[in-house]
């Protein structure tokens, strides 16, 4: 499992310096002016943060949906359902905010995250529960650091507020995964 945590950490960190992943939203027709960007473009670091969070949300939604169906322990299933809902809500909020700045977010997992999710799909029983919780703890720990940094340094006030509010939720998610039996994150 430590190998998965290291891969997840590498995958999340490897996304940080890739501002080129951000792409402007397609031009809206004149009739759909409500969908047009209403705010100036995000800075490069704010765009990079949004892209990284979008990829991480997609990963967590994916593995949490899987765990909601396959986890052996009921408490792990409930945790997974809550995690999937939380990340879906976060993704919708972030997508709305990004679109207001003319940024369309990717909604794909990185190849490393796809590999980790595929490996998790092959597991079952107590090993599945343990590995899922370890992945959640590592993801929450990695994301928490990103969100805390963004809450202090974001240029956009709405993105700063989003990062600050979400950091508290991530801390609670990390605490819950540890309480359910996850290994302490390596970071």
Order of alpha helices (4+ residues) and beta strands (2+ residues): alpha-beta-alpha-alpha-beta-alpha-alpha-alpha
